[in-house]
């Protein structure tokens, strides 16, 4: 949905192995796609949504970084504010991001973004 209008196909569905734990998602089919789209924040994008900062590891094999790239691009296309910080070599979760580049590369940018977004 963008600005209150339903988008028939907002983009590819992430079918990572982690979806097996999601209720009712064990194989790709029409019902699984409906559940995933309903749960996805990308389904509800609109111009007046709050600003987003996405921080994502380039080697996240649980949620591919392409999902954050698609979300950020869709938000910008709708006129919403979104920024993406990609952590080169980072996996899934804060611990793996810090192992990849240490906390400073993204924490400094995150604090600066928060100060700007919350003023």
Backbone as ProteinMPNN parsed JSONL, in Angstrom:
{"seq_chain_A": "XXXXXXXXXXXXXXXXXXXXXXXXXXXXXXXXXXXXXXXXXXXXXXXXXXXXXXXXXXXXXXXXXXXXXXXXXXXXXXXXXXXXXXXXXXXXXXXXXXXXXXXXXXXXXXXXXXXXXXX", "coords_chain_A": {"N_chain_A": [[0.859, -1.163, 0.0], [0.664, 2.159, -0.859], [0.441, 5.418, 0.099], [-2.241, 4.944, 0.896], [-3.228, 3.45, -1.21], [-3.621, 0.276, -2.588], [-0.977, -1.727, -3.647], [-0.614, -3.979, -6.171], [1.58, -5.779, -6.448], [4.072, -5.337, -4.471], [6.731, -6.065, -4.607], [9.434, -8.514, -4.612], [8.938, -11.398, -2.555], [10.449, -12.206, 0.491], [11.756, -15.269, 0.999], [13.215, -16.642, 3.072], [15.072, -19.194, 4.926], [14.316, -18.814, 7.58], [11.604, -18.369, 7.574], [10.245, -20.72, 8.016], [9.669, -20.869, 10.656], [7.717, -19.016, 10.924], [4.246, -18.502, 11.433], [2.438, -20.976, 9.867], [3.955, -20.995, 7.523], [5.515, -23.002, 5.478], [6.027, -23.796, 2.981], [6.351, -22.354, -0.276], [3.451, -20.879, -1.413], [0.201, -19.703, -2.479], [-1.283, -18.947, -0.179], [0.745, -18.704, 1.76], [2.168, -16.572, 0.658], [0.226, -14.556, 0.886], [0.059, -14.313, 3.702], [2.672, -13.515, 4.32], [2.871, -11.066, 2.908], [0.901, -9.622, 4.28], [2.092, -9.405, 6.769], [4.353, -7.956, 6.237], [6.185, -4.92, 6.492], [6.554, -3.479, 4.165], [4.206, -3.608, 2.784], [2.637, -1.637, 3.817], [3.542, 0.907, 3.249], [3.583, 4.422, 3.152], [3.377, 7.904, 2.355], [3.32, 9.587, 4.644], [4.469, 8.137, 6.713], [6.525, 7.356, 9.637], [10.038, 8.338, 9.793], [12.57, 6.037, 8.694], [15.429, 4.211, 9.687], [17.496, 1.931, 8.406], [19.632, -0.658, 9.224], [21.873, -2.887, 8.033], [23.522, -5.965, 7.518], [25.838, -6.874, 4.971], [26.235, -9.52, 4.473], [24.099, -10.958, 5.452], [22.404, -13.804, 5.854], [20.011, -14.629, 6.753], [17.985, -12.689, 6.589], [18.001, -11.353, 3.598], [20.041, -8.636, 2.447], [18.999, -7.307, 0.326], [16.287, -7.043, 0.869], [16.132, -4.873, 2.637], [17.119, -2.92, 0.941], [15.089, -2.852, -1.015], [12.915, -2.039, 0.585], [13.748, 0.501, 1.48], [14.006, 1.853, -0.988], [11.346, 1.727, -1.894], [10.059, 3.235, 0.067], [11.225, 5.759, -0.351], [10.318, 6.243, -2.954], [7.635, 6.577, -2.416], [7.704, 8.961, -1.148], [8.396, 9.035, 1.475], [10.711, 9.16, 4.281], [13.771, 7.51, 4.351], [16.746, 5.865, 5.291], [19.586, 3.832, 4.615], [22.036, 1.952, 6.143], [24.607, 0.039, 5.215], [26.436, -2.639, 6.419], [29.446, -3.738, 5.64], [30.265, -7.069, 5.176], [28.886, -7.833, 7.412], [26.646, -9.939, 9.26], [23.552, -11.297, 10.38], [21.965, -9.478, 12.862], [22.993, -7.527, 15.729], [25.393, -8.332, 17.048], [26.847, -9.69, 15.043], [27.224, -7.635, 13.26], [28.898, -5.93, 14.666], [31.139, -7.56, 14.906], [31.93, -7.59, 12.276], [32.626, -4.916, 11.608], [33.098, -3.503, 13.868], [31.579, -1.516, 16.504], [31.598, 1.235, 16.011], [31.421, 2.182, 13.206], [28.65, 2.004, 12.464], [27.231, 2.835, 14.709], [27.907, 5.514, 15.249], [26.882, 6.781, 12.962], [24.212, 6.064, 13.318], [23.514, 7.395, 15.708], [23.854, 10.054, 14.893], [21.855, 10.139, 12.927], [19.567, 9.704, 14.518], [19.619, 12.004, 16.152], [19.149, 13.962, 14.21], [16.656, 13.115, 13.188], [14.983, 13.26, 15.418], [14.865, 15.86, 16.254]], "CA_chain_A": [[0.0, 0.0, 0.0], [1.377, 3.429, -0.896], [-0.515, 6.519, 0.245], [-3.595, 4.433, 0.995], [-3.609, 2.675, -2.385], [-3.033, -1.062, -2.593], [-0.093, -2.044, -4.763], [-0.833, -5.409, -6.401], [2.792, -6.555, -6.207], [5.075, -4.367, -4.052], [8.092, -6.527, -4.829], [9.631, -9.928, -4.31], [8.742, -11.858, -1.183], [11.624, -12.857, 1.076], [11.439, -16.629, 1.431], [14.416, -17.158, 3.713], [14.815, -20.372, 5.757], [13.694, -18.417, 8.832], [10.148, -18.339, 7.46], [9.66, -21.977, 8.483], [9.192, -20.616, 12.014], [6.589, -18.093, 10.833], [3.023, -19.313, 11.478], [1.844, -21.48, 8.636], [4.81, -20.849, 6.344], [6.419, -24.143, 5.329], [6.32, -23.935, 1.554], [5.81, -21.224, -1.031], [2.165, -21.063, -2.072], [-0.577, -18.458, -2.472], [-1.63, -18.591, 1.202], [1.978, -18.242, 2.405], [2.455, -15.237, 0.13], [-0.744, -13.639, 1.486], [0.455, -14.104, 5.1], [3.924, -12.755, 4.314], [2.56, -9.689, 2.499], [0.143, -8.987, 5.356], [3.011, -9.144, 7.88], [5.48, -7.152, 5.775], [6.028, -3.464, 6.551], [6.536, -2.927, 2.808], [2.813, -3.576, 2.351], [1.954, -0.492, 4.428], [4.304, 2.125, 2.987], [2.83, 5.613, 2.77], [4.189, 9.121, 2.398], [3.369, 10.196, 5.973], [4.96, 7.225, 7.747], [7.704, 7.888, 10.331], [11.311, 8.055, 9.117], [13.199, 4.756, 9.001], [16.852, 3.975, 9.499], [17.735, 0.499, 8.284], [21.037, -1.042, 9.355], [21.81, -4.26, 7.536], [24.787, -6.583, 7.126], [25.888, -7.278, 3.559], [26.266, -10.985, 4.403], [22.994, -11.486, 6.255], [21.799, -14.899, 5.106], [18.692, -14.889, 7.325], [17.162, -11.719, 5.86], [18.924, -10.78, 2.616], [20.13, -7.172, 2.449], [18.118, -6.812, -0.739], [14.996, -6.691, 1.444], [16.254, -3.498, 3.133], [17.264, -2.052, -0.243], [13.754, -2.702, -1.6], [12.086, -1.259, 1.512], [14.207, 1.892, 1.441], [13.655, 2.409, -2.297], [9.891, 1.895, -1.958], [9.709, 4.37, 0.927], [11.626, 6.985, -1.045], [9.409, 6.42, -4.08], [6.356, 7.052, -1.859], [7.912, 10.283, -0.56], [8.744, 8.881, 2.896], [12.146, 9.299, 4.547], [14.442, 6.264, 4.732], [18.178, 5.747, 5.028], [20.111, 2.489, 4.807], [23.46, 1.802, 6.421], [25.027, -1.335, 4.947], [27.678, -2.999, 7.111], [30.167, -4.678, 4.783], [30.686, -8.299, 5.84], [28.047, -8.12, 8.572], [25.577, -10.925, 9.13], [22.258, -10.959, 10.969], [21.996, -9.107, 14.274], [23.981, -6.549, 16.173], [26.682, -8.969, 17.341], [27.598, -9.97, 13.814], [27.599, -6.353, 12.665], [30.063, -5.431, 15.394], [32.283, -8.404, 14.534], [32.339, -7.235, 10.916], [33.262, -3.612, 11.464], [33.134, -2.803, 15.143], [30.354, -0.749, 16.708], [31.681, 2.637, 15.624], [30.955, 2.583, 11.884], [27.215, 2.227, 12.337], [26.66, 3.527, 15.869], [28.093, 6.956, 15.065], [25.891, 7.201, 11.962], [22.883, 5.885, 13.899], [23.295, 8.485, 16.664], [23.67, 11.278, 14.105], [20.538, 10.04, 12.303], [18.572, 9.899, 15.571], [19.614, 13.427, 16.525], [18.514, 14.708, 13.126], [15.253, 12.697, 13.049], [14.203, 13.532, 16.627], [14.869, 17.272, 16.663]], "C_chain_A": [[0.907, 1.227, 0.0], [0.334, 4.529, -0.888], [-1.963, 6.037, 0.196], [-4.072, 3.63, -0.196], [-2.889, 1.327, -2.355], [-2.186, -1.234, -3.842], [-0.217, -3.547, -4.992], [0.4, -6.259, -6.108], [3.906, -5.603, -5.807], [6.514, -4.828, -4.233], [8.226, -7.982, -4.447], [9.436, -10.223, -2.829], [10.025, -12.531, -0.718], [11.197, -14.232, 1.57], [12.684, -17.269, 2.032], [14.073, -18.385, 4.55], [14.131, -20.035, 7.085], [12.18, -18.391, 8.779], [9.496, -19.64, 7.892], [9.091, -21.797, 9.888], [7.976, -19.693, 12.024], [5.303, -18.909, 10.754], [2.491, -19.687, 10.096], [2.71, -21.403, 7.403], [5.807, -22.014, 6.303], [6.784, -24.396, 3.869], [5.738, -22.737, 0.827], [4.5, -21.618, -1.72], [1.373, -19.766, -1.912], [-0.924, -18.016, -1.051], [-0.41, -18.077, 1.957], [2.316, -16.827, 1.946], [1.506, -14.198, 0.732], [-0.345, -13.31, 2.929], [1.706, -13.235, 5.173], [3.658, -11.297, 3.939], [1.823, -8.943, 3.604], [1.062, -8.61, 6.518], [4.137, -8.179, 7.508], [5.226, -5.656, 5.912], [5.988, -2.827, 5.165], [5.117, -2.821, 2.251], [2.125, -2.276, 2.775], [2.684, 0.838, 4.23], [3.361, 3.249, 2.565], [3.713, 6.836, 3.02], [4.362, 9.661, 3.819], [3.84, 9.247, 7.08], [6.198, 7.821, 8.427], [8.987, 7.571, 9.561], [11.889, 6.72, 9.591], [14.704, 4.87, 8.809], [17.022, 2.462, 9.496], [19.232, 0.254, 8.368], [21.096, -2.528, 9.048], [23.192, -4.751, 7.127], [24.741, -7.066, 5.685], [25.908, -8.799, 3.399], [25.238, -11.604, 5.343], [22.302, -12.552, 5.42], [20.439, -15.299, 5.684], [17.667, -13.977, 6.655], [18.105, -11.04, 4.866], [18.875, -9.249, 2.609], [19.251, -6.558, 1.355], [16.744, -6.421, -0.218], [15.031, -5.259, 1.979], [16.401, -2.517, 1.98], [15.903, -1.8, -0.879], [12.858, -1.831, -0.722], [12.456, 0.22, 1.434], [13.81, 2.554, 0.111], [12.151, 2.651, -2.4], [9.435, 3.067, -1.1], [10.045, 5.686, 0.233], [10.698, 7.276, -2.224], [8.059, 6.971, -3.619], [6.475, 8.449, -1.265], [8.198, 10.237, 0.93], [10.26, 8.961, 3.048], [12.715, 7.963, 5.017], [15.919, 6.367, 4.381], [18.609, 4.329, 5.35], [21.609, 2.567, 5.049], [23.78, 0.329, 6.209], [26.367, -1.576, 5.64], [28.354, -4.104, 6.307], [30.653, -5.88, 5.604], [29.836, -8.686, 7.037], [26.975, -9.14, 8.251], [24.297, -10.405, 9.746], [22.435, -10.631, 12.447], [23.175, -8.237, 14.637], [25.349, -7.162, 16.424], [27.497, -9.226, 16.098], [28.014, -8.69, 13.114], [28.845, -5.804, 13.337], [31.299, -6.26, 15.105], [32.831, -7.985, 13.175], [33.093, -5.911, 10.859], [33.421, -2.862, 12.766], [31.89, -1.936, 15.284], [30.417, 0.662, 16.126], [31.127, 2.96, 14.247], [29.445, 2.812, 11.786], [26.643, 2.978, 13.521], [26.801, 5.043, 15.753], [27.057, 7.497, 14.074], [24.475, 7.099, 12.522], [22.564, 7.018, 14.878], [23.069, 9.799, 15.927], [22.286, 11.288, 13.451], [19.443, 10.296, 13.336], [18.482, 11.373, 15.991], [18.896, 14.252, 15.484], [17.007, 14.389, 13.069], [14.39, 13.137, 14.236], [14.193, 15.015, 17.03], [13.557, 17.948, 16.416]], "O_chain_A": [[1.835, 1.302, 0.805], [-0.546, 4.577, -1.748], [-2.806, 6.644, -0.464], [-5.212, 3.166, -0.203], [-1.682, 1.266, -2.121], [-2.621, -0.927, -4.952], [0.056, -4.321, -4.075], [0.27, -7.359, -5.569], [4.623, -5.1, -6.672], [7.435, -4.039, -4.025], [7.263, -8.614, -4.012], [9.734, -9.395, -1.969], [10.616, -13.328, -1.446], [10.362, -14.338, 2.469], [13.151, -18.307, 1.561], [12.902, -18.605, 4.858], [13.441, -20.88, 7.654], [11.527, -18.392, 9.822], [8.286, -19.662, 8.117], [8.146, -22.486, 10.271], [7.278, -19.603, 13.034], [5.276, -19.927, 10.063], [2.147, -18.83, 9.282], [2.235, -21.721, 6.313], [6.815, -22.005, 7.009], [7.733, -25.12, 3.569], [4.74, -22.167, 1.266], [4.455, -22.565, -2.505], [1.845, -18.83, -1.267], [-0.864, -16.824, -0.75], [-0.516, -17.115, 2.717], [2.706, -15.984, 2.754], [1.928, -13.087, 1.052], [-0.406, -12.149, 3.334], [1.786, -12.324, 5.996], [4.172, -10.39, 4.593], [2.088, -7.765, 3.842], [0.832, -7.599, 7.182], [4.804, -7.643, 8.393], [4.175, -5.166, 5.498], [5.439, -1.736, 5.01], [4.863, -2.028, 1.344], [1.141, -1.864, 2.16], [2.454, 1.788, 4.978], [2.467, 3.058, 1.74], [4.666, 6.789, 3.798], [5.441, 10.144, 4.165], [3.631, 9.527, 8.26], [6.851, 8.696, 7.859], [9.014, 6.634, 8.763], [11.715, 6.33, 10.745], [15.183, 5.536, 7.892], [16.72, 1.797, 10.486], [20.011, 0.892, 7.66], [20.45, -3.335, 9.716], [23.942, -4.033, 6.466], [23.729, -7.601, 5.233], [25.63, -9.312, 2.316], [25.484, -12.646, 5.952], [21.684, -12.246, 4.4], [19.788, -16.205, 5.165], [16.614, -14.433, 6.209], [18.931, -10.223, 5.272], [17.81, -8.648, 2.748], [18.818, -5.411, 1.471], [16.092, -5.554, -0.8], [14.072, -4.509, 1.799], [15.869, -1.408, 2.033], [15.589, -0.667, -1.244], [12.125, -0.982, -1.229], [11.583, 1.083, 1.335], [13.334, 3.689, 0.099], [11.726, 3.674, -2.937], [8.533, 3.81, -1.487], [9.239, 6.616, 0.233], [10.337, 8.429, -2.462], [7.415, 7.735, -4.338], [5.466, 9.061, -0.914], [8.239, 11.278, 1.585], [11.0, 8.844, 2.071], [12.206, 7.359, 5.961], [16.293, 6.88, 3.326], [18.062, 3.697, 6.254], [22.352, 3.165, 4.271], [23.284, -0.53, 6.938], [27.313, -0.808, 5.466], [27.902, -5.249, 6.291], [31.362, -5.721, 6.598], [30.037, -9.752, 7.619], [26.463, -9.205, 7.134], [23.989, -9.217, 9.65], [22.997, -11.428, 13.197], [24.2, -8.21, 13.957], [26.365, -6.575, 16.051], [28.708, -9.006, 16.09], [29.046, -8.658, 12.444], [29.74, -5.278, 12.674], [32.403, -5.719, 15.062], [34.04, -8.018, 12.946], [34.088, -5.794, 10.144], [33.836, -1.703, 12.769], [31.217, -1.651, 14.293], [29.379, 1.227, 15.782], [30.406, 3.949, 14.119], [29.009, 3.728, 11.089], [25.657, 3.699, 13.364], [25.886, 5.775, 16.131], [26.436, 8.532, 14.313], [23.632, 7.95, 12.236], [21.45, 7.542, 14.869], [22.187, 10.574, 16.298], [21.619, 12.323, 13.424], [18.492, 11.027, 13.059], [17.387, 11.911, 16.162], [18.119, 15.145, 15.822], [16.186, 15.294, 12.919], [13.191, 13.363, 14.074], [13.582, 15.379, 18.034], [13.41, 19.135, 16.708]]}, "name": "protein", "num_of_chains": 1, "seq": "XXXXXXXXXXXXXXXXXXXXXXXXXXXXXXXXXXXXXXXXXXXXXXXXXXXXXXXXXXXXXXXXXXXXXXXXXXXXXXXXXXXXXXXXXXXXXXXXXXXXXXXXXXXXXXXXXXXXXXX"}
